[in-house]
């Protein structure tokens, strides 16, 4: 099984990610993959990591 250690607040991510509504994904591995997709998308747009993580 794949285990990804994400930020403890990753579950607060909502909305559409890569065409999928994150709240509707039942498989935890798929949900974690979409969280990472969202991070990559934001970095590709040129946003800084501090801004993305709201730090």
C-alpha positions, -999 to +999 in steps of 0.1 A: +000+000+000+011+035-008+015+058+022+020+095+016+027+118+045+008+150+038+003+181+059-022+174+087-046+200+072-046+185+037-081+173+044-093+209+044-086+211+006-120+212-012-132+219-047-122+207-081-088+192-086-080+179-121-117+177-129-126+158-098-145+171-068-122+162-039-150+158-014-166+130-035-134+109-038-138+078-016-105+061-022-079+077+002-050+070-022-068+088-051-077+117-028-040+120-017-029+119-054-053+148-062-039+168-032-005+164-047-018+173-082-032+205-067+002+214-052+020+208-085-006+229-103-001+258-079+037+256-082+034+255-120+014+287-119+044+303-102+029+306-067+054+304-038+053+275-014+047+298+015+016+312-001+003+278-011+007+264+024-007+297+039+024+299+061 
